[in-house]
């Protein structure tokens, strides 16, 4: 082999090894931080029960749009709560299926259910935010409990949440639910995506007063009426497509006492129902970010590509090199590349397997789908950036949205 060619191959091997070493470092950090977070994150039931005095009235705000497959079960679990003082404000958000009829039927049979039908959504509002503000205007409780129609709650969930808040003097509390994956695509994609989100919005960050990170899970957060009004209600986040995160951020930045707890024993929530909702859910994360900071959006998309998918893409080059190494025909740079490649993919699969088991509560074997899951995430992010400036770029819950530069959650 020509010396110049030898040097070129050696340089390529070194370059790829350096890139993969950096990716390995990221996954090692993810693994260490994630396992620490799982170990140290507080649980919904972990508080001093002796300090939880009283039963303030709670208004459950339940927006529902085209949720006839889920809303009845959600209402059943809400009405089975052992908390003695609550109402359910069930909002039919302009549904075109049987959601409204189901809500009306429950209201006729249980006076705790207050049915609300939203008027037409004004320009400049995201649909769920509009539904939530309609529910708030009918609510009479001192505490507001926001949840989603595809969520199920154990009978003690509300008592534990309010008790936790009373015992610790909290202004808001959100619980990490058990995420339910309805299809194979979500099962292989969510572990990798959750690793990023868990690291960014970990309870360790949210519960640290010294950090600005605030976040709510839309399937389960309780907030005092006073705090909700102080941060501007859903009016302040009316354009946000990730409204729960935006509202949680406002609570934290406003200096209110908030806490994130693990609630997988008490709350089940559907993250995506099929490939279509998974795809649009990925786009919904990126398009608002693009309008806030285009450079950040491009950098995040590039980082996601290198961290989630590039290690598998590089196999097209590394596998033939591996054959040479096995045959004793390759030099030290090739051997180093193969070693770093193996360590990186091992770290990636191990981390996503742990997230799959402890974060998504499914078999760790779904981590073996990481190459396909990574490709779906990368393609979803890339398509979001390409379409970000188009009219009606986001489709969510049967509505289309043109995203403006005013949206601010992902900053």
Secondary structure as GFF3:
##gff-version 3
##sequence-region A 1 411
A	DSSP	alpha_helix	3	40	.	.	.	ID=ss1
A	DSSP	three_ten_helix	49	51	.	.	.	ID=ss2
A	DSSP	beta_strand	58	64	.	.	.	ID=ss3
A	DSSP	alpha_helix	71	79	.	.	.	ID=ss4
A	DSSP	beta_strand	86	92	.	.	.	ID=ss5
A	DSSP	alpha_helix	99	109	.	.	.	ID=ss6
A	DSSP	beta_strand	113	117	.	.	.	ID=ss7
A	DSSP	alpha_helix	127	138	.	.	.	ID=ss8
A	DSSP	beta_strand	143	148	.	.	.	ID=ss9
A	DSSP	beta_strand	151	153	.	.	.	ID=ss10
A	DSSP	alpha_helix	157	168	.	.	.	ID=ss11
A	DSSP	beta_strand	172	176	.	.	.	ID=ss12
A	DSSP	beta_strand	178	181	.	.	.	ID=ss13
A	DSSP	alpha_helix	184	200	.	.	.	ID=ss14
A	DSSP	alpha_helix	203	206	.	.	.	ID=ss15
A	DSSP	beta_strand	221	224	.	.	.	ID=ss16
A	DSSP	alpha_helix	225	230	.	.	.	ID=ss17
A	DSSP	three_ten_helix	233	237	.	.	.	ID=ss18
A	DSSP	alpha_helix	243	253	.	.	.	ID=ss19
A	DSSP	beta_strand	258	262	.	.	.	ID=ss20
A	DSSP	beta_strand	267	272	.	.	.	ID=ss21
A	DSSP	alpha_helix	275	292	.	.	.	ID=ss22
A	DSSP	alpha_helix	294	304	.	.	.	ID=ss23
A	DSSP	pi_helix	305	310	.	.	.	ID=ss24
A	DSSP	alpha_helix	311	313	.	.	.	ID=ss25
A	DSSP	alpha_helix	315	326	.	.	.	ID=ss26
A	DSSP	alpha_helix	332	354	.	.	.	ID=ss27
A	DSSP	pi_helix	355	359	.	.	.	ID=ss28
A	DSSP	three_ten_helix	364	369	.	.	.	ID=ss29
A	DSSP	alpha_helix	370	387	.	.	.	ID=ss30
A	DSSP	beta_strand	394	396	.	.	.	ID=ss31
A	DSSP	beta_strand	399	401	.	.	.	ID=ss32
###
